[in-house]
Amino acid sequence: MNKYTNKIKAFATIVGTVIGLGIFAIPYVARDVGVMPTMGLIVFIAVMSVVVSILYAEIILFDKREECVVSYAKRYLGALMGRVEACSVIFGYTGSILAYVLAITIFFKEFLPQGGNYFWPIVLFYTAISSLVLLRGIKVLGSLEVVLTGIMCLAFVLVFGESLSHWKALDSDWSKVALPYGVVWFTLTGGSAIPIAVRLLEKKGNKIFSSILWAYVLITLITVMFFVAAIKTGGQKIGPNPFIAMSEKMGKWVFYLGSLIGIIAVTTSHWTLAAYFKNVLRKDFKMSEITSWLLVVFLPIIFILLGASNFVNVIGLVGLIAGTFDALLLLAIYKNIFSRKNTVPRVLPFKLPGAVIWIIFLLLVGAALSSILTE
């Protein structure tokens, strides 16, 4: 029975971690792109994310030391790449956690009386709750993920179904297809969930493969469904909180349900990612338990005090820079390890050919550069 429970927890951890803040920002950044180009971009990045996640799992199983990407980069690509990855990790995870904290204030305030300034009370309350969860460790997250992820997915399906009668035709602009790249990559990246899933699945390759694959099938379906529902209902009026524009046509219940979905999605992603970042600081940066905990909890507050306020800009930058770089680095580490004759893959039934790795590498670089040029 325990093995089935762990498989459900691993699946829910991946889904709950990936379906987070970014899904709400996609309609806003893609409002000038259109439905079909953005759907194509979502599917493309989802496929890339599946491949990178599987290769990450292969690296974890091969190395056997269950360390983080910084250590893998040092060991297999050299000290210089290890230092570069350390910078990328700090930038990426700090930016992500900052964005989650900023976004939670947007969704949470919708349940409070209008007219009050609740920004700092929400930030401090949410930080306190998150700090307690981090003290308990990732075990508490697994049980929560199953329930919260189920509720969240059902809510997305409900919103999609109710939006059908309010859809309107929209133009597509394929020349801007790369514009939402950073936000979409941030949305579909779930690297912090992979080590947790590998541990829950007792390092069994076939279970890891199926969990990652089916988790991303559901993630992609939910992401596409919500994007289409939001953009076809809200149109050009769509904002960082898409439920505001959607509620104008669908009713106020969407506004409140959407805010609840936002809280669940942001919270589940934030807690898993924060636990992973804390582990990185302990293992790769040799920080103490209390120091790593303090940094993960209070770094977002420091950046907010310095003036950070727009979570959409933050996640777009994190996805474009850190997301792309980390994916390219994992491809390079995998190639270094599995180009050796005596290495045997455990998640895939075969070694990914070098030519395929290079194609994926070039596709990601090309997409990232296209996004920069489009902006």
C-alpha positions as CSV (number, residue, x, y, z in Angstrom):
1,M,0.0,0.0,0.0
2,N,2.9,2.4,0.9
3,K,4.4,2.1,-2.6
4,Y,1.1,3.3,-4.2
5,T,0.8,6.1,-1.6
6,N,4.4,7.3,-2.5
7,K,3.6,7.1,-6.2
8,I,0.6,9.3,-5.7
9,K,2.6,11.7,-3.5
10,A,5.4,11.9,-6.2
11,F,2.9,12.6,-8.9
12,A,1.1,15.2,-6.8
13,T,4.4,16.8,-5.8
14,I,5.4,17.3,-9.5
15,V,1.9,18.6,-10.5
16,G,1.6,20.8,-7.5
17,T,5.0,22.2,-7.8
18,V,4.8,23.0,-11.6
19,I,1.2,24.3,-11.6
20,G,1.9,27.5,-9.7
21,L,2.2,31.2,-10.2
22,G,3.2,31.2,-13.8
23,I,-0.1,29.7,-15.1
24,F,-1.9,32.9,-14.0
25,A,0.6,35.2,-15.8
26,I,0.6,33.4,-19.2
27,P,-2.8,35.0,-20.4
28,Y,-1.5,38.5,-19.5
29,V,1.9,38.2,-21.3
30,A,0.4,36.4,-24.3
31,R,-2.7,38.7,-24.8
32,D,-1.1,40.1,-28.0
33,V,0.1,36.7,-29.2
34,G,-3.1,34.8,-29.6
35,V,-4.3,31.3,-28.8
36,M,-2.7,28.9,-31.3
37,P,0.9,30.4,-31.1
38,T,0.8,30.3,-27.3
39,M,-0.6,26.8,-27.2
40,G,2.2,25.7,-29.5
41,L,4.8,27.3,-27.2
42,I,3.3,25.7,-24.1
43,V,3.4,22.2,-25.7
44,F,7.0,22.8,-27.0
45,I,8.3,23.8,-23.6
46,A,6.3,21.0,-21.9
47,V,8.1,18.5,-24.0
48,M,11.4,20.1,-23.3
49,S,10.6,20.1,-19.5
50,V,9.7,16.4,-19.6
51,V,13.1,15.5,-21.3
52,V,15.1,17.7,-18.9
53,S,13.3,16.3,-15.9
54,I,14.0,12.7,-17.0
55,L,17.6,13.5,-17.6
56,Y,17.8,15.2,-14.2
57,A,16.4,12.0,-12.6
58,E,19.0,9.9,-14.5
59,I,21.8,12.1,-13.1
60,I,20.5,11.7,-9.6
61,L,20.3,8.0,-9.9
62,F,23.7,7.7,-11.5
63,D,25.5,9.9,-9.0
64,K,23.8,8.3,-6.0
65,R,24.8,11.1,-3.6
66,E,21.5,12.9,-3.9
67,E,23.2,16.3,-4.2
68,C,22.0,19.4,-6.0
69,V,22.7,20.7,-9.5
70,V,25.6,22.9,-8.2
71,S,27.5,19.9,-7.0
72,Y,26.8,17.9,-10.2
73,A,28.1,20.9,-12.2
74,K,31.3,21.0,-10.2
75,R,31.9,17.3,-10.4
76,Y,31.1,16.7,-14.1
77,L,31.7,20.1,-15.8
78,G,34.4,21.7,-13.6
79,A,34.7,24.3,-10.9
80,L,34.0,27.2,-13.2
81,M,30.6,25.9,-14.3
82,G,29.9,25.0,-10.7
83,R,30.4,28.6,-9.7
84,V,28.2,29.8,-12.6
85,E,25.5,27.4,-11.7
86,A,25.7,28.6,-8.1
87,C,24.9,32.1,-9.2
88,S,22.1,30.8,-11.4
89,V,20.6,28.9,-8.5
90,I,20.7,31.8,-6.1
91,F,19.2,34.1,-8.7
92,G,16.6,31.7,-9.9
93,Y,15.3,30.4,-6.5
94,T,15.5,33.8,-4.8
95,G,13.6,35.4,-7.7
96,S,11.0,32.6,-7.7
97,I,10.4,32.8,-3.9
98,L,10.1,36.6,-4.2
99,A,7.5,36.3,-7.0
100,Y,5.5,33.8,-4.9
101,V,5.4,36.1,-1.9
102,L,4.4,39.1,-4.1
103,A,1.7,37.2,-5.8
104,I,0.1,35.7,-2.7
105,T,-0.7,39.3,-1.6
106,I,-2.7,39.8,-4.8
107,F,-4.8,36.6,-4.4
108,F,-5.2,36.7,-0.6
109,K,-6.4,40.3,-0.3
110,E,-9.5,39.4,-2.4
111,F,-10.9,37.7,0.7
112,L,-10.4,40.7,2.9
113,P,-12.6,43.9,3.2
114,Q,-12.0,46.3,0.4
115,G,-10.1,49.6,1.0
116,G,-7.6,48.4,3.5
117,N,-3.8,48.2,3.0
118,Y,-3.2,44.5,3.7
119,F,0.1,44.1,1.9
120,W,2.5,43.8,4.8
121,P,0.1,41.9,7.1
122,I,-0.3,39.3,4.3
123,V,3.4,39.1,3.6
124,L,4.3,38.6,7.3
125,F,1.5,36.2,8.0
126,Y,2.3,34.1,4.9
127,T,6.0,34.2,5.8
128,A,5.3,32.9,9.3
129,I,3.2,30.0,8.0
130,S,5.8,29.1,5.3
131,S,8.7,29.2,7.9
132,L,6.8,26.7,10.0
133,V,6.3,24.3,7.1
134,L,10.0,24.5,6.2
135,L,10.9,23.6,9.8
136,R,8.8,20.4,9.4
137,G,10.6,19.4,6.2
138,I,9.4,17.9,2.9
139,K,7.5,15.0,4.5
140,V,4.6,17.3,5.5
141,L,4.5,18.6,1.9
142,G,3.8,15.2,0.3
143,S,0.5,14.7,2.2
144,L,-0.6,18.2,1.6
145,E,0.2,18.1,-2.1
146,V,-2.2,15.2,-2.8
147,V,-5.2,17.0,-1.4
148,L,-4.4,20.5,-2.5
149,T,-3.4,19.4,-6.1
150,G,-6.7,17.5,-6.5
151,I,-8.7,20.5,-5.4
152,M,-6.8,22.9,-7.6
153,C,-7.1,20.7,-10.7
154,L,-10.9,20.3,-10.2
155,A,-11.3,24.1,-9.8
156,F,-9.4,24.7,-13.1
157,V,-11.6,22.2,-14.9
158,L,-14.7,23.9,-13.5
159,V,-13.6,27.4,-14.6
160,F,-12.8,26.1,-18.1
161,G,-16.2,24.4,-18.5
162,E,-18.1,27.5,-17.3
163,S,-16.0,29.8,-19.6
164,L,-17.1,28.0,-22.8
165,S,-20.2,30.1,-23.3
166,H,-18.3,33.4,-22.9
167,W,-15.5,32.8,-25.5
168,K,-14.9,35.3,-28.2
169,A,-12.7,35.1,-31.3
170,L,-9.1,36.5,-31.1
171,D,-6.4,37.2,-33.6
172,S,-3.1,35.4,-33.6
173,D,0.3,36.9,-34.3
174,W,2.9,34.1,-34.9
175,S,5.7,36.7,-35.1
176,K,5.3,37.2,-31.4
177,V,5.2,33.5,-30.5
178,A,8.5,33.7,-28.4
179,L,7.3,36.7,-26.4
180,P,5.9,34.7,-23.4
181,Y,8.9,32.3,-23.5
182,G,10.3,33.3,-20.1
183,V,6.9,33.1,-18.3
184,V,6.0,29.8,-19.9
185,W,9.3,28.3,-19.1
186,F,9.0,29.4,-15.5
187,T,5.5,28.0,-15.5
188,L,6.5,24.5,-16.7
189,T,9.8,24.1,-14.8
190,G,9.6,21.6,-12.0
191,G,13.2,20.8,-11.2
192,S,12.8,21.3,-7.5
193,A,10.2,18.5,-7.4
194,I,12.3,15.8,-9.2
195,P,14.7,15.0,-6.3
196,I,11.7,14.7,-4.0
197,A,9.9,12.4,-6.5
198,V,13.0,10.3,-7.0
199,R,13.2,9.8,-3.2
200,L,9.5,9.0,-2.8
201,L,9.7,6.4,-5.6
202,E,12.6,4.7,-4.0
203,K,14.8,5.4,-7.0
204,K,12.9,3.0,-9.3
205,G,13.5,4.1,-12.9
206,N,10.3,2.9,-14.4
207,K,8.1,4.5,-11.8
208,I,10.0,7.8,-12.1
209,F,9.5,7.8,-15.9
210,S,5.8,7.2,-15.7
211,S,5.3,9.7,-12.9
212,I,7.1,12.5,-14.7
213,L,5.4,11.7,-18.1
214,W,1.8,11.5,-16.7
215,A,2.3,14.5,-14.4
216,Y,3.3,16.6,-17.4
217,V,0.4,15.4,-19.5
218,L,-1.9,16.7,-16.8
219,I,0.1,19.8,-16.3
220,T,0.1,20.7,-20.0
221,L,-3.7,20.0,-20.2
222,I,-4.5,22.2,-17.2
223,T,-2.2,25.0,-18.4
224,V,-3.7,25.0,-21.9
225,M,-7.2,24.8,-20.6
226,F,-6.8,27.7,-18.2
227,F,-4.9,29.8,-20.8
228,V,-7.6,29.4,-23.4
229,A,-10.4,30.0,-20.9
230,A,-8.8,33.2,-19.6
231,I,-7.7,34.7,-22.8
232,K,-10.9,33.9,-24.7
233,T,-13.0,35.3,-21.9
234,G,-11.0,38.3,-20.7
235,G,-9.4,39.2,-24.0
236,Q,-7.2,42.4,-24.1
237,K,-8.6,43.3,-20.6
238,I,-6.7,40.4,-19.0
239,G,-4.3,41.5,-16.3
240,P,-1.8,39.9,-13.9
241,N,-4.8,38.6,-11.9
242,P,-6.8,37.1,-14.9
243,F,-9.8,36.4,-12.7
244,I,-10.7,40.1,-12.5
245,A,-11.4,40.3,-16.3
246,M,-12.9,36.8,-16.4
247,S,-15.4,37.7,-13.6
248,E,-16.8,40.6,-15.6
249,K,-18.5,38.0,-17.9
250,M,-18.6,34.9,-15.8
251,G,-19.7,36.4,-12.5
252,K,-18.2,37.3,-9.2
253,W,-17.8,33.6,-8.1
254,V,-14.9,33.3,-10.6
255,F,-13.2,36.1,-8.9
256,Y,-13.3,34.4,-5.4
257,L,-12.7,30.9,-6.7
258,G,-9.8,32.1,-8.8
259,S,-8.3,33.8,-5.8
260,L,-8.6,30.6,-3.8
261,I,-7.0,28.6,-6.7
262,G,-4.2,31.2,-6.8
263,I,-3.5,30.8,-3.1
264,I,-3.4,27.0,-3.4
265,A,-1.2,27.0,-6.6
266,V,1.2,29.5,-5.3
267,T,1.5,27.9,-1.9
268,T,2.1,24.4,-3.0
269,S,4.8,25.5,-5.5
270,H,6.4,27.9,-3.1
271,W,6.8,25.4,-0.3
272,T,8.3,22.6,-2.4
273,L,10.7,25.1,-4.1
274,A,11.6,26.7,-0.8
275,A,12.4,23.3,0.8
276,Y,14.6,22.4,-2.2
277,F,16.4,25.8,-2.1
278,K,17.0,25.3,1.7
279,N,18.5,21.9,0.9
280,V,20.8,23.5,-1.8
281,L,22.1,26.1,0.6
282,R,22.8,23.4,3.2
283,K,24.5,20.8,0.9
284,D,26.1,22.9,-1.8
285,F,26.9,26.1,0.1
286,K,27.6,24.3,3.4
287,M,25.3,26.5,5.4
288,S,23.9,25.5,8.7
289,E,20.3,24.5,9.1
290,I,19.3,27.7,10.8
291,T,21.2,30.0,8.3
292,S,19.7,28.3,5.3
293,W,16.2,28.5,6.8
294,L,16.6,32.2,7.6
295,L,17.8,33.1,4.1
296,V,15.0,31.2,2.4
297,V,12.4,32.8,4.7
298,F,13.6,36.4,4.8
299,L,15.4,37.0,1.5
300,P,12.0,37.9,-0.2
301,I,11.2,40.4,2.5
302,I,14.6,42.1,1.9
303,F,14.0,42.4,-1.8
304,I,10.5,43.8,-1.2
305,L,11.9,46.4,1.1
306,L,14.3,47.3,-1.7
307,G,11.4,48.0,-4.1
308,A,10.5,44.7,-5.8
309,S,6.8,44.7,-6.6
310,N,5.9,43.2,-10.1
311,F,5.8,39.4,-9.9
312,V,5.2,39.0,-13.7
313,N,8.5,40.8,-14.6
314,V,10.3,38.7,-12.0
315,I,9.1,35.3,-13.2
316,G,9.7,36.3,-16.9
317,L,13.3,37.1,-16.1
318,V,13.8,34.1,-13.9
319,G,12.4,31.7,-16.6
320,L,14.3,33.3,-19.4
321,I,17.7,33.3,-17.7
322,A,17.9,30.8,-14.9
323,G,15.3,28.4,-16.4
324,T,17.1,28.2,-19.8
325,F,20.6,28.0,-18.3
326,D,19.7,25.3,-15.8
327,A,18.2,23.2,-18.6
328,L,21.2,23.6,-20.8
329,L,23.5,22.7,-17.8
330,L,21.6,19.5,-17.1
331,L,21.8,18.5,-20.8
332,A,25.6,19.1,-20.6
333,I,26.0,17.0,-17.4
334,Y,23.9,14.2,-18.8
335,K,26.0,14.2,-22.0
336,N,29.2,14.1,-19.9
337,I,28.0,11.1,-17.9
338,F,26.3,9.0,-20.4
339,S,28.8,9.4,-23.2
340,R,30.9,6.9,-21.2
341,K,30.7,3.3,-22.3
342,N,30.1,1.8,-18.9
343,T,27.2,4.0,-17.9
344,V,23.7,2.5,-17.9
345,P,20.5,4.6,-17.9
346,R,17.8,3.6,-15.3
347,V,14.9,5.9,-16.2
348,L,15.0,5.7,-20.0
349,P,15.5,2.3,-21.7
350,F,18.3,3.8,-23.8
351,K,20.9,6.5,-23.7
352,L,19.8,9.7,-25.4
353,P,22.0,10.2,-28.5
354,G,24.4,13.1,-28.6
355,A,22.7,14.5,-31.7
356,V,19.4,14.6,-29.9
357,I,20.9,16.5,-27.0
358,W,22.5,19.0,-29.4
359,I,19.1,19.5,-31.1
360,I,17.4,20.2,-27.8
361,F,20.2,22.5,-26.8
362,L,20.0,24.6,-30.0
363,L,16.2,24.7,-29.8
364,L,16.2,26.1,-26.3
365,V,19.0,28.7,-27.1
366,G,17.1,29.7,-30.2
367,A,13.8,30.1,-28.3
368,A,15.4,32.2,-25.6
369,L,17.2,34.4,-28.1
370,S,14.0,34.8,-30.1
371,S,12.2,35.9,-26.9
372,I,14.8,38.6,-26.2
373,L,14.7,39.9,-29.8
374,T,10.9,39.9,-29.8
375,E,10.9,42.1,-26.7
